[in-house]
Amino acid sequence: MLTLLVVDDEIYALKGITQGIDWSDLPFARVLEAESVSEALEHARNGRVDLVISDIEMPEANGIELLRRLKELSPETLTIFLTGHARFEYAQEALHYGCFDYLLKPVDHDALKDIVRRAVREIERRKEQLAFEHTLDQYRRQWAQQLPILVERFWQEVLAGRFALSESRLEREFARYDIPLGKGGRVLPVLLSIEGWDAELSERDESIMEYAVRKAAEEIVLEGGPGVVLQDRDLNVALAYAGDGALDRKALLGRCAQYVAACRQYFHCRVSCYVGDAEAVAGLPAALERLTQLERANVAAPQSVIDANEAEAGAAAIGGGGGVPPAPSFTEWGVLLDGGETEALALGIEQAMARYRSEGASREHLELFYYGFVHMLYQ
């Protein structure tokens, strides 16, 4: 229900509008009266006033002043002016300050009621719009709160290869999730490998600390720049948005080194970073698989930053030079063990490890060594 306020310093004109017009068919809960601008403003301060019908010419302060004050005090209030002057300047000034409409005196009650009906429809329309905007704002805030989760889920789908990577759909998804990538945008993946904890942690505490480690990667590795850090299956991954330009790779590698040191110092966590190259979105699953293979193969350099470009070049050079050395003769080592020649056996083990280290043995080669050695002991 609405409140109508009628303002006129002439008591008969005032009563003619408040009592001489039947307002019962309009949604007014209250019809208030004021004989001056100050009295009208007092009503506005004491409660909501939806519509004002006011004379323009009053001795204390005119209706234009009332309109100016109402815009400050109650900007949603609509105003209809009544004037005894047919001069355009009055109407022009009233419209300038935002009055809804105006009518010449003597007032035709039917004409005034028609204007009031239009004003009521406008008030109801504005209220509906305001309610809609309020609802929309609530959902906007909820969307903003959920957006990091939705972005993470989107990239999980991409990395798992479950997302149809057409250019048109990618552009729609980038716009929907406010991802600053366009057509041809590239993304650089960094695999954050948690190698272990220097403190005893429950499963729950370990999950909490992994979350802390990911948040630290947002601050240090991405340095607040465009990108996202997420958990994909059992992997922790940072994705730096390169857009159409090139990322400063040297600076990124330096930040990764800072991150490894920070995890060791503040989280008692041993971490390595495997830095890929900027890829088109369609190439990310394969790029992450290459980084995962580098992680599995890295047995000699814990808590380090591995540049995938250099690592792959080094692996190619080793492959061209004859590959990883063959496994040692566990039969000969078994003879040494049976004979109690432990010093000779220890020396053989150290030499084998030195060869593996210098020639780039992979995790798979070391696993073969492990099983061969265990079999020798059981024999």
C-alpha positions as CSV (number, residue, x, y, z in Angstrom):
1,M,0.0,0.0,0.0
2,L,1.1,3.6,-0.8
3,T,1.2,6.9,1.0
4,L,-0.1,10.1,-0.8
5,L,0.9,13.6,0.5
6,V,-1.0,16.7,-0.6
7,V,0.7,20.1,-0.1
8,D,-1.0,23.5,-0.5
9,D,-1.1,26.6,1.6
10,E,-4.7,27.2,0.7
11,I,-6.8,25.1,3.0
12,Y,-9.8,24.8,0.7
13,A,-7.7,23.7,-2.2
14,L,-6.0,21.2,0.1
15,K,-9.2,19.7,1.4
16,G,-10.7,19.7,-2.1
17,I,-8.0,17.3,-3.2
18,T,-7.8,15.1,0.0
19,Q,-11.5,14.9,0.6
20,G,-13.1,16.0,-2.6
21,I,-11.6,13.2,-4.6
22,D,-12.5,9.5,-4.0
23,W,-9.1,7.8,-3.6
24,S,-10.6,4.4,-2.4
25,D,-10.1,2.7,-5.8
26,L,-6.3,3.4,-5.7
27,P,-3.8,1.6,-3.4
28,F,-3.4,4.4,-0.8
29,A,-3.2,3.4,2.8
30,R,-2.8,7.0,3.9
31,V,-3.6,10.4,2.5
32,L,-1.7,13.1,4.4
33,E,-2.0,16.9,4.3
34,A,0.6,19.6,4.6
35,E,0.1,23.4,4.4
36,S,3.8,24.3,3.9
37,V,7.1,22.9,2.6
38,S,8.5,22.4,6.1
39,E,5.4,20.4,7.2
40,A,5.7,18.3,4.0
41,L,9.3,17.5,4.7
42,E,8.5,16.5,8.3
43,H,6.0,13.9,6.9
44,A,8.7,12.6,4.6
45,R,11.2,12.3,7.5
46,N,8.6,10.4,9.7
47,G,7.7,7.8,7.2
48,R,7.8,6.7,3.5
49,V,5.9,9.0,1.1
50,D,5.3,7.5,-2.3
51,L,3.5,10.4,-4.1
52,V,3.3,14.1,-3.5
53,I,0.8,16.5,-5.1
54,S,2.0,20.0,-4.4
55,D,1.2,23.6,-5.3
56,I,4.2,25.4,-6.8
57,E,3.5,28.9,-5.4
58,M,3.6,29.0,-1.6
59,P,4.7,31.9,0.6
60,E,7.3,30.1,2.8
61,A,9.1,28.1,0.1
62,N,7.9,27.1,-3.3
63,G,7.2,23.6,-4.7
64,I,10.5,23.6,-6.6
65,E,12.4,23.9,-3.3
66,L,10.3,21.0,-1.9
67,L,11.2,18.9,-4.9
68,R,14.9,19.6,-4.5
69,R,14.7,18.6,-0.8
70,L,12.7,15.5,-1.5
71,K,15.2,14.3,-4.0
72,E,17.8,14.3,-1.2
73,L,15.6,12.9,1.5
74,S,13.4,10.5,-0.5
75,P,14.7,10.1,-4.1
76,E,12.1,7.4,-4.9
77,T,9.1,9.8,-4.2
78,L,7.2,11.0,-7.3
79,T,5.9,14.6,-7.4
80,I,2.9,16.1,-9.3
81,F,2.8,19.9,-9.4
82,L,-0.2,22.2,-9.5
83,T,0.3,25.8,-10.7
84,G,-1.9,28.8,-11.4
85,H,0.6,30.0,-14.0
86,A,0.6,28.8,-17.6
87,R,4.2,30.1,-18.1
88,F,6.5,27.5,-19.6
89,E,9.3,28.5,-17.3
90,Y,7.6,26.9,-14.3
91,A,6.9,23.6,-16.2
92,Q,10.5,23.6,-17.5
93,E,12.0,24.1,-14.1
94,A,9.7,21.5,-12.5
95,L,10.6,18.9,-15.2
96,H,14.3,19.7,-14.9
97,Y,14.2,18.7,-11.2
98,G,12.3,15.5,-12.1
99,C,8.6,16.1,-11.4
100,F,6.4,13.3,-12.7
101,D,3.8,15.7,-14.2
102,Y,2.1,19.1,-13.7
103,L,-1.5,20.4,-14.0
104,L,-2.9,24.0,-14.2
105,K,-5.3,25.4,-11.7
106,P,-8.2,25.4,-11.2
107,V,-7.7,21.6,-10.9
108,D,-9.9,19.2,-12.9
109,H,-10.4,16.3,-10.4
110,D,-10.8,13.7,-13.2
111,A,-7.6,14.9,-15.0
112,L,-5.7,14.9,-11.7
113,K,-6.9,11.4,-10.8
114,D,-5.8,10.2,-14.3
115,I,-2.3,11.6,-13.7
116,V,-2.2,10.0,-10.2
117,R,-3.2,6.6,-11.7
118,R,-0.3,6.8,-14.1
119,A,2.0,7.8,-11.2
120,V,0.8,4.8,-9.2
121,R,1.6,2.5,-12.1
122,E,5.0,4.0,-12.4
123,I,5.6,3.6,-8.6
124,E,4.6,-0.1,-8.8
125,R,6.8,-0.6,-11.9
126,R,9.8,0.9,-10.1
127,K,9.1,-1.2,-7.0
128,E,9.0,-4.3,-9.1
129,Q,12.2,-3.3,-10.8
130,L,13.9,-2.5,-7.5
131,A,12.8,-5.9,-6.1
132,F,14.1,-7.6,-9.3
133,E,17.5,-5.8,-9.0
134,H,17.7,-6.7,-5.3
135,T,17.1,-10.4,-6.2
136,L,19.6,-10.2,-9.1
137,D,22.2,-8.6,-6.8
138,Q,21.7,-11.4,-4.3
139,Y,22.3,-14.0,-7.0
140,R,25.3,-12.0,-8.4
141,R,26.9,-12.2,-4.9
142,Q,26.2,-15.9,-4.7
143,W,27.6,-16.4,-8.2
144,A,30.7,-14.5,-7.3
145,Q,31.2,-16.6,-4.2
146,Q,30.8,-19.8,-6.2
147,L,32.8,-18.6,-9.2
148,P,36.2,-20.0,-8.0
149,I,34.7,-23.5,-7.6
150,L,33.0,-23.3,-11.0
151,V,36.3,-22.1,-12.7
152,E,38.2,-25.0,-11.0
153,R,35.5,-27.5,-12.2
154,F,35.8,-26.1,-15.7
155,W,39.5,-26.6,-15.8
156,Q,39.2,-30.1,-14.3
157,E,36.9,-31.0,-17.2
158,V,39.4,-29.6,-19.7
159,L,42.4,-31.4,-18.1
160,A,40.5,-34.7,-18.0
161,G,39.7,-34.4,-21.7
162,R,36.0,-34.4,-21.0
163,F,35.3,-31.0,-22.5
164,A,34.3,-30.4,-26.2
165,L,37.0,-27.8,-27.2
166,S,35.3,-26.0,-30.1
167,E,36.4,-22.3,-30.3
168,S,32.8,-21.0,-30.0
169,R,32.1,-23.0,-26.9
170,L,35.4,-22.1,-25.3
171,E,34.7,-18.4,-25.9
172,R,31.3,-18.8,-24.3
173,E,32.8,-20.6,-21.2
174,F,35.5,-18.0,-20.9
175,A,32.9,-15.2,-20.9
176,R,30.6,-17.1,-18.5
177,Y,33.4,-17.7,-15.9
178,D,35.2,-14.4,-16.4
179,I,38.4,-16.1,-17.6
180,P,40.6,-13.5,-19.3
181,L,41.3,-15.6,-22.4
182,G,40.1,-15.1,-25.9
183,K,40.3,-16.9,-29.2
184,G,43.8,-18.3,-29.5
185,G,44.6,-17.7,-25.8
186,R,47.3,-19.9,-24.3
187,V,47.8,-21.4,-20.9
188,L,51.0,-22.4,-19.1
189,P,50.7,-25.4,-16.7
190,V,52.9,-25.8,-13.6
191,L,52.7,-29.1,-11.8
192,L,53.1,-28.6,-8.0
193,S,54.4,-31.9,-6.7
194,I,54.0,-32.4,-3.0
195,E,56.8,-34.9,-2.2
196,G,56.2,-35.2,1.6
197,W,55.6,-33.5,4.9
198,D,58.2,-33.0,7.7
199,A,55.4,-33.2,10.3
200,E,53.0,-36.0,11.2
201,L,49.6,-35.0,9.8
202,S,46.2,-36.7,9.9
203,E,44.4,-37.2,6.6
204,R,42.2,-34.1,7.3
205,D,45.1,-31.9,8.3
206,E,47.0,-33.0,5.2
207,S,44.0,-31.9,3.0
208,I,43.9,-28.5,4.9
209,M,47.7,-28.0,4.4
210,E,47.4,-28.9,0.7
211,Y,44.8,-26.2,0.4
212,A,47.2,-23.8,2.1
213,V,50.0,-24.8,-0.3
214,R,47.7,-24.1,-3.3
215,K,46.8,-20.7,-1.9
216,A,50.5,-19.9,-1.5
217,A,51.0,-20.8,-5.2
218,E,48.4,-18.3,-6.2
219,E,50.3,-15.6,-4.3
220,I,53.8,-16.6,-5.2
221,V,53.8,-18.6,-8.5
222,L,51.0,-16.6,-10.2
223,E,51.9,-13.5,-8.2
224,G,48.3,-12.3,-8.3
225,G,48.3,-12.4,-12.1
226,P,45.7,-14.0,-14.3
227,G,45.4,-17.7,-13.7
228,V,44.1,-20.4,-11.3
229,V,45.5,-23.0,-8.9
230,L,43.5,-26.2,-8.6
231,Q,43.4,-29.8,-7.6
232,D,42.9,-32.2,-10.5
233,R,42.5,-35.8,-9.3
234,D,45.6,-36.3,-7.0
235,L,47.6,-33.5,-8.8
236,N,48.0,-29.9,-7.7
237,V,48.3,-27.7,-10.8
238,A,48.8,-23.9,-11.4
239,L,47.5,-22.6,-14.8
240,A,49.0,-19.2,-15.8
241,Y,46.9,-17.4,-18.4
242,A,49.3,-16.3,-21.1
243,G,46.6,-14.8,-23.4
244,D,47.9,-13.9,-26.8
245,G,51.3,-12.7,-25.4
246,A,54.3,-14.5,-24.0
247,L,54.9,-15.0,-20.2
248,D,58.3,-14.0,-18.7
249,R,59.5,-17.6,-18.3
250,K,62.7,-16.6,-16.4
251,A,60.6,-14.7,-13.9
252,L,58.1,-17.5,-13.5
253,L,60.9,-20.0,-12.8
254,G,62.3,-17.6,-10.2
255,R,58.9,-17.4,-8.5
256,C,58.7,-21.2,-8.5
257,A,62.0,-21.4,-6.7
258,Q,60.7,-18.9,-4.1
259,Y,57.6,-21.0,-3.8
260,V,59.6,-24.2,-3.1
261,A,61.6,-22.4,-0.4
262,A,58.5,-20.9,1.1
263,C,56.7,-24.3,1.4
264,R,59.8,-25.7,3.1
265,Q,60.0,-22.8,5.5
266,Y,56.4,-22.1,6.4
267,F,54.5,-25.4,5.7
268,H,57.2,-27.9,6.5
269,C,56.4,-29.3,3.1
270,R,58.8,-30.7,0.4
271,V,57.6,-29.5,-3.0
272,S,58.9,-29.5,-6.6
273,C,57.6,-27.5,-9.5
274,Y,57.5,-28.8,-13.1
275,V,57.0,-25.9,-15.5
276,G,55.5,-26.6,-18.9
277,D,55.2,-24.4,-21.9
278,A,52.3,-22.1,-22.9
279,E,49.8,-24.3,-24.8
280,A,46.5,-23.9,-26.5
281,V,43.7,-25.1,-24.3
282,A,43.3,-28.3,-26.4
283,G,46.9,-29.2,-25.7
284,L,46.7,-28.9,-21.9
285,P,45.8,-32.6,-21.1
286,A,48.9,-33.8,-23.1
287,A,51.1,-31.1,-21.5
288,L,50.0,-32.1,-18.0
289,E,50.8,-35.8,-18.8
290,R,54.3,-34.8,-19.9
291,L,54.8,-33.0,-16.6
292,T,53.5,-36.0,-14.7
293,Q,56.1,-38.2,-16.5
294,L,58.8,-35.8,-15.6
295,E,57.7,-36.0,-12.0
296,R,57.8,-39.8,-12.0
297,A,61.3,-39.7,-13.6
298,N,62.7,-37.2,-11.1
299,V,64.4,-39.3,-8.4
300,A,67.6,-37.3,-8.0
301,A,66.5,-33.7,-7.5
302,P,63.8,-33.4,-4.8
303,Q,62.6,-29.9,-3.8
304,S,63.6,-28.4,-7.2
305,V,62.2,-26.5,-10.1
306,I,62.2,-28.5,-13.3
307,D,61.9,-26.6,-16.6
308,A,60.2,-29.1,-18.9
309,N,61.9,-27.6,-22.0
310,E,65.4,-28.2,-20.6
311,A,64.5,-31.6,-19.1
312,E,63.1,-32.9,-22.5
313,A,66.2,-31.6,-24.3
314,G,68.5,-33.3,-21.7
315,A,66.5,-36.6,-22.1
316,A,66.9,-36.4,-25.8
317,A,70.7,-35.9,-25.5
318,I,71.0,-38.8,-23.1
319,G,69.0,-41.0,-25.4
320,G,71.3,-40.2,-28.3
321,G,74.3,-41.2,-26.2
322,G,73.4,-44.7,-25.5
323,G,70.7,-44.4,-22.8
324,V,70.7,-45.3,-19.2
325,P,73.4,-47.9,-18.1
326,P,72.2,-51.5,-17.7
327,A,71.3,-52.9,-14.3
328,P,74.2,-54.3,-12.3
329,S,74.9,-58.1,-12.0
330,F,72.9,-59.0,-9.0
331,T,74.3,-62.5,-9.2
332,E,77.8,-61.2,-8.6
333,W,76.5,-59.0,-5.8
334,G,74.9,-62.1,-4.3
335,V,78.3,-63.9,-4.3
336,L,79.8,-60.9,-2.5
337,L,77.0,-60.9,0.1
338,D,77.3,-64.7,0.7
339,G,81.1,-64.2,1.2
340,G,80.6,-61.4,3.7
341,E,82.4,-58.9,1.5
342,T,80.1,-56.1,2.5
343,E,82.6,-53.3,1.7
344,A,83.0,-54.5,-1.9
345,L,79.2,-54.8,-2.1
346,A,78.6,-51.3,-0.8
347,L,81.2,-49.9,-3.2
348,G,79.4,-51.6,-6.1
349,I,76.0,-50.1,-5.0
350,E,77.5,-46.6,-4.7
351,Q,79.0,-46.9,-8.2
352,A,75.7,-48.1,-9.7
353,M,73.9,-45.2,-8.1
354,A,76.5,-42.7,-9.3
355,R,76.0,-44.0,-12.9
356,Y,72.2,-43.8,-12.6
357,R,72.5,-40.2,-11.3
358,S,74.9,-39.0,-13.9
359,E,73.1,-40.6,-16.8
360,G,69.6,-39.7,-15.9
361,A,67.9,-42.9,-14.7
362,S,64.1,-42.7,-14.5
363,R,61.9,-43.8,-11.7
364,E,61.1,-47.0,-13.7
365,H,64.8,-47.9,-13.9
366,L,65.2,-47.4,-10.2
367,E,62.1,-49.6,-9.5
368,L,63.7,-52.3,-11.6
369,F,66.9,-51.9,-9.6
370,Y,64.9,-52.1,-6.3
371,Y,63.1,-55.4,-7.3
372,G,66.4,-56.9,-8.5
373,F,68.1,-56.0,-5.3
374,V,65.3,-57.4,-3.1
375,H,65.2,-60.6,-5.1
376,M,69.0,-61.0,-4.5
377,L,68.5,-60.6,-0.8
378,Y,65.7,-63.2,-0.7
379,Q,67.9,-65.6,-2.7
